[in-house]
Amino acid sequence: MKFIFLIFMTTLMAAYGGYLYGKSCAKTQIIEKQVEVIKYVAQKRSKIQAEPNAPRTELLELMRGGFL
């Protein structure tokens, strides 16, 4: 009976350990994606700002579209 209980507890601990490991990997992926989005937005913003003499209407359209 003790042997069955020991196997059950070992399996339970391994499953919980796997859950925690998967949870930490998921957080890492979310953070990496957020960093990629921030870099993408910064690149787009610098490209738009580098264009000379953008008219006001074009800037307003970009702002309303969420690109600025």
C-alpha positions as CSV (number, residue, x, y, z in Angstrom):
1,M,0.0,0.0,0.0
2,K,2.9,2.4,0.8
3,F,4.5,1.6,-2.5
4,I,1.3,2.6,-4.5
5,F,1.0,5.8,-2.5
6,L,4.7,6.6,-3.2
7,I,4.2,6.1,-6.9
8,F,1.1,8.3,-6.8
9,M,2.9,11.1,-5.0
10,T,5.9,10.9,-7.4
11,T,3.6,11.1,-10.4
12,L,1.7,14.0,-8.9
13,M,4.9,15.9,-8.1
14,A,6.2,15.3,-11.7
15,A,2.9,16.6,-13.2
16,Y,3.0,19.7,-11.0
17,G,6.6,20.3,-11.9
18,G,5.8,20.1,-15.6
19,Y,2.9,22.5,-15.1
20,L,5.1,25.1,-13.5
21,Y,7.8,24.7,-16.2
22,G,5.2,25.1,-19.0
23,K,3.8,28.2,-17.2
24,S,7.2,29.9,-17.0
25,C,7.9,29.1,-20.7
26,A,4.5,30.7,-21.7
27,K,5.4,33.9,-19.8
28,T,8.7,34.1,-21.6
29,Q,7.0,33.8,-25.0
30,I,4.5,36.5,-24.2
31,I,7.3,38.9,-23.1
32,E,9.3,38.2,-26.2
33,K,6.3,38.9,-28.4
34,Q,5.7,42.2,-26.6
35,V,9.3,43.2,-27.1
36,E,9.0,42.4,-30.8
37,V,5.8,44.5,-31.1
38,I,7.5,47.5,-29.4
39,K,10.5,47.2,-31.8
40,Y,8.2,47.0,-34.8
41,V,6.2,50.1,-33.7
42,A,9.5,52.0,-33.1
43,Q,10.7,51.2,-36.5
44,K,7.4,52.3,-38.2
45,R,7.4,55.5,-36.2
46,S,11.0,56.4,-37.1
47,K,10.2,55.6,-40.8
48,I,7.2,57.9,-40.8
49,Q,9.1,60.7,-39.0
50,A,12.0,60.4,-41.4
51,E,9.8,61.3,-44.4
52,P,10.1,65.0,-45.1
53,N,7.1,67.4,-44.9
54,A,4.2,65.0,-44.3
55,P,1.0,66.9,-44.8
56,R,-1.3,67.4,-41.8
57,T,-4.2,65.3,-43.3
58,E,-1.9,62.3,-43.9
59,L,-0.6,62.5,-40.3
60,L,-4.2,62.7,-39.0
61,E,-5.1,59.6,-41.0
62,L,-2.2,57.7,-39.7
63,M,-3.0,58.7,-36.2
64,R,-6.6,57.7,-36.5
65,G,-5.5,54.4,-38.0
66,G,-3.3,53.7,-35.0
67,F,0.0,53.9,-36.8
68,L,1.3,57.0,-34.9
